Amino acid sequence: MAIHHKTIPSLSALMIFEASARLGSFTGAAKELCVTPTAISKQIRQLEYFLNTKLFIRRKQGLNLTYKGEIYLRSVMQALDTLTDASQIMDDSDHPLPLNVEIGACFSHYWLIPRLDSFREKYPNITLNITINNERDIGDNINYDVAFYYASLTSQQRGSYLLFNERILPVCSPSFLAKYPDCQNLSKIWQQPLLMLRDEPIFWENWQTWAERIGFGYETPSNALYMEDQIAITQAALSGAGVALVWDWHVQDFLKNGELVALREPIECHRNAFFLSCANNNSERNARRFIRWVIRQVNVLPPPRDQSRH
């Protein structure tokens, strides 16, 4: 059956819609797609006019999808994934070069490795060569195809994709909470066994900046245990050794299965974020496939809302 082209939006409009919905802002989509926010906003207005429906609720703090926007996003993501898969099938490269991926230890340990089977099932011909590098410099695109890095929100560059916003929260194990119930009391938090990072980078969020952000006075902890890296801190919290200050994406699975308990709601820091960067080289096509897969895994959509409420 012939498809009438006037019933289908442009591919660029669909990609702009997907990026805007995923990032929650026209500015974020503009940075990722290397266009101006004005161009993004104009394309979204044209798409809404084309579809004769409103896709976003514009708010000061960002964008929210309408009910119909949520439904349409699912269809758009499915269509884009279908095109990606079809393009992969057309690739005549029988022996592609390994994809060199430099990532932080936490991203590898807590997020990527537990999900790698999904990537290998989707892209069985892409070989990953993973290197742990906790000190990747933004813009340094030597010796990698994809790099994971933590940096200021203002430093995002062409070829980089915002992966996780920075949200931090204190957590502990259920057994620790039962033994030290006062750790839930802010007025007594600095007397509790706290897990702290030794020699942390100056730009990282920490217990002191967390206290400042929630408007609570910081005191030097009287019962601190200092550890070398964030993985050791999280593992110590899982073992019941103390309260850890963590990024929410590190511990989302542990919170879901009850191995850790959140003592406070996560707070948004609005200063730094976690990015994936794609180098401009011969492996760029597979690098973008990897990044697209990661972004899909991070941005799992919630189930559709009950339309009767709208």
N, C-alpha and C positions, 0 to 999 in steps of 0.2 A: 504494500500500500504506500502510495506516495505521501511524503511528509511535507506539509505546507510550511515553508520557512518562516512565514509571518506568525506562526504560533509558538516559535521557540526563541527565547532571548539569546543574545550573543554569548559566546563562551566567556569573554572577558567580563561581562556583567555577572555571570554565575560565579566566577572565581572571586570577584570583588565582594559579592554577597556572602560567599562562604567565609572569606577572610574576615569580613566585618563582623559576622555572627560569632566566629570562633574567638576573635580577639576582643570583642565587646566594645569596639570603638572604630570610628572612621580614621582617626589618626594612626592607630596601630596597623590597620589594614594598609594605609598609605605608605607607611614605613616598610612594611613587608613587601609590597608590590612595587615600591619605588615610583610612586606617583604622588600627587598632592592630595591632601584631605578634601579640597574643593572638588577635585575630579572624582574622588570616591563618592562623596555626597551626591554629586550630580548623577552619577551612574545608578546609584540606589534609587534616587527619585524617578529616573527614567524606567528602571525595572518595576518599581511599584506602579507607575502609570501603565506600563505594558501589561502587568498582571491584574490591574484594577483592584489592588488590595494593598493594605499597609503591612509592611514586613517588620518594621522596628518601632519600638516606643523610644523616643529620644529623651534621655534624662541627663542632668548635669554630670552625674557620675559615670555615664556610659550608655550603652545600648542594651535594650532588652528585646528579645523576639516576641512578636505577637503570637497568638495561637496558630494562625495560618502560617506565620513565618517559621515556626518550629516544624510544621508539617512539610513546608516547602524545602527547608534546609535538609531534611532527611533525604528527599528525592534528589536534590542537587548533589549531596555528598555521594549518593549511590551512583549517580550519573558520572561524576568526575572519577570515581574509583573504577567504573567500567571502562572509561576512556583510557585511564592509566594502564589497566590490565591489557586492553587491546593493543596499546602501543608497545607494551612489553612483548607480546606475542609476535609482533611484527619485527622485533629486533633480531637481526641475523647474526649477531655476535655469539658464536658458540663458546668462546672462552674469554669472558670479560675479566678484566683485571680485578683483584681484590679491592674492596672498598675500605680505605683506611679511615678508621673512626677513632678520634681521640676524645675521651670522656672522663669526667670526674669519677672518683671511686664511689661516691654515694649514688650517683646516677646509675653506674654499672651495677652496684650491689643491690640497691633497693628498688630500682625501677626497670632497667633494661633486661638484665639477665633473666628475671622471672617471666618475661614476656617474649623472649627470643624465639621460642617455638612458633609463635604466631607469625613472626616475620619470615622465618625460614620456610614455613608452609606456603606463604603468599609469594615469596621470591626465592625459590630453591636454587636458582642459578647465580645468586649474588653471594659471594663469599665475603664475610666481614673479617677484617683484621683490626682487632680492638686493642688500643693502647690506653693505659690509665695515665692521665695528666691532669693534676689538680691546679696547675698554674698556667693554663692556656691564656695567652694574651689576645684580646680582641683585635681583629684585623691582621693577625699574623697567620697567613694561610699557607705556610710552608709545611710540607710533609704530612698533610692530612687532606681527606676529601670532605669529611664532616667533623666538626668539633663542637663540644659542649662547653659552655663557659658561663661564668657568673660575673655580671658587670652592671654598671649604671644603666638605668633606663634611657638616659640621654645618649648613650654610646652605641646604640644599635646601628648597624651598617648594612649596606646593600648585601644581599645574600645571607642575612641572618634572620632567624625566626624566633619570636618570643615563645618560650615553651612553658615556663612556670612563673607566675608572679610570685613575689616574695611574701609569704605569710608564715609567721612563726607562732609557736605555742608551746607551753610547758606540758610534759607528759611524764607518766610513771607507770609502773606495772600495778595491776590490781592488788597483788600481795603487799607491795610497798605502801600503797594507799591505806590498806587495812592496818599496817603497822605504824604508819606516820600520818594519821588523819589530819594533823595540823598543817600539812603541806597545801591543803586547800584554802587555808587562811592567809591572805596576803600579808597581814600584819606579822605573821610568824614565818614567812617564806625564807627569810635570810638566815634563819637558825636551823633550817632543814638540810639534810644531805643533798647537795646540789652537784650535778655533773657539769664540769666546765672545760672548755677547750684551752689547751696550753698554746701560747704563741699564736693566737688567732690573728689573721690579717686585720689591719686597722679599719678597713671599710666594711667588715662583716657586722651583721647584727649580733648582739650578745645580750646577756642578762641585764646589763646596765641600760642599753638602748631600749630593750623591751620594757623595763620599768618606766623609763622616761615616756615611752609612747602610750602607756596606759595611765600615766599621771600618778605614778607611785614612787616614793622615795627609794633610791638604791642604797643599800648598805653592803659592805664587803662581807660575803658569806662566811659564817663562822665554822661551817662543816662542809667544805668543798672538796671534791675529788677531781683533780686535773688529769685530762687525758689528751692523747696526741692528735686524734682526728675524730671527725663527726661519726664515723661508723662505730668506733669504740664507745663513744658516748651513747649512741642509740642501743647498742648491744648491752651496755651496762644497765640502761634503763629497763630493757627487756628482762634482765636477770634480777631486777629488784634492788639495784645498788644505789638508786637515787632518782632525783628529778632531772630530766633532760630538757633543754630548750632546743627545739627542732623545727625544721621547715615542714610544712604540712604534707608535701608530696613524698617526703621520706617515709612517713609513718602511716599513710592512709590505709594500707592493707592491715597493719597491726591494730589500728583503731577499729576497723571493721570487724576483725575476728576476735577482739577483746583482749589481745595480748598487752595492749597499752590503753591507758585512760587519759583523756584530755582534761587537764586541771582548769584550763581557761579556753575561751573561744580563740581561734586564730586571729591575729591582727595583721592587717595589710600594711606593709611598710612604705610602699610607693617611692622607693629610692633605687633599689637594684632589682634585677630579675635574672632568670636563667634562660639562656639562648642556645639554639643550634645554629651553626654557621656552615654554609656550603661553599667550598672553594671553587674557583673558576678554573677547571682543568678538564682533562679527558674523561674523568669519572663523574662529571657533574650530573649526568642523567640518572645514574644509579644513586648518587648522593641525594638527589631530590626525591627519589622514590623512598629512600630510607627516612628522610625527614618527613615526608608526607605520611608515611606509616606511623611514625612516632606521634605526630600531631593528631592523627586519628585516634590513637590509643589514649592520649592525654585528654582529648575533648570528647569523651563519651557522652552522648546526649542523654538527658533524663527521659523517662517515658512520657508519651504525650499526655497533656492535661485533659481532664474531663471537659468536653466542649460545653456541657450543660451549664458550667459555671460562668460562661462568657456571653 
